[in-house]
Amino acid sequence: MVKSSFSLNKTKFHPMSYNPENALIIQSDRTILLEVHSPRAEEAREAVRLPPGTS
């Protein structure tokens, strides 16, 4: 049996992991939840913002 792990920023990634510092949560129905009280909320909002004129 071969075990593999995926690393992101030198931390172990688990598909159901939770990091309270992250502001975005991708839900099972593929909608995005933005935790507005997170210190990274504004950065996350800008990361997913669509350019003006697109929908």
C-alpha positions in Angstrom: 0.0 0.0 0.0 1.3 3.4 -0.9 0.5 6.4 1.2 0.8 9.9 -0.1 0.3 13.3 1.4 -0.2 16.7 -0.2 1.5 19.7 1.4 0.4 23.2 1.1 2.7 25.8 2.6 4.6 23.1 4.4 1.5 22.0 6.4 -0.3 18.7 6.0 -3.5 19.0 3.9 -6.6 17.1 4.8 -9.7 17.5 2.7 -11.9 18.1 5.8 -9.4 20.3 7.6 -10.3 23.5 9.4 -8.0 26.5 9.9 -9.8 29.3 11.9 -7.5 31.9 10.3 -8.8 31.2 6.8 -11.8 33.2 5.8 -13.3 31.1 3.0 -15.2 27.9 3.4 -16.1 25.9 0.3 -19.3 24.1 1.2 -20.5 20.7 -0.2 -22.9 22.3 -2.6 -19.9 24.3 -4.0 -21.0 27.6 -2.6 -18.5 29.8 -0.9 -18.9 31.1 2.7 -16.9 34.1 3.7 -16.2 34.4 7.5 -16.3 38.2 7.8 -14.8 38.2 11.3 -11.6 36.5 10.1 -8.5 38.6 10.0 -8.0 37.5 6.4 -11.6 38.3 5.3 -10.7 41.3 3.1 -7.9 39.4 1.4 -10.3 36.5 0.7 -13.0 38.8 -0.6 -10.6 40.3 -3.1 -9.4 36.9 -4.2 -12.9 35.8 -5.2 -14.3 39.1 -6.5 -15.3 39.2 -10.1 -14.1 42.0 -12.3 -16.6 44.8 -13.0 -19.0 44.0 -15.8 -18.9 40.3 -15.4 -21.6 38.1 -13.8 
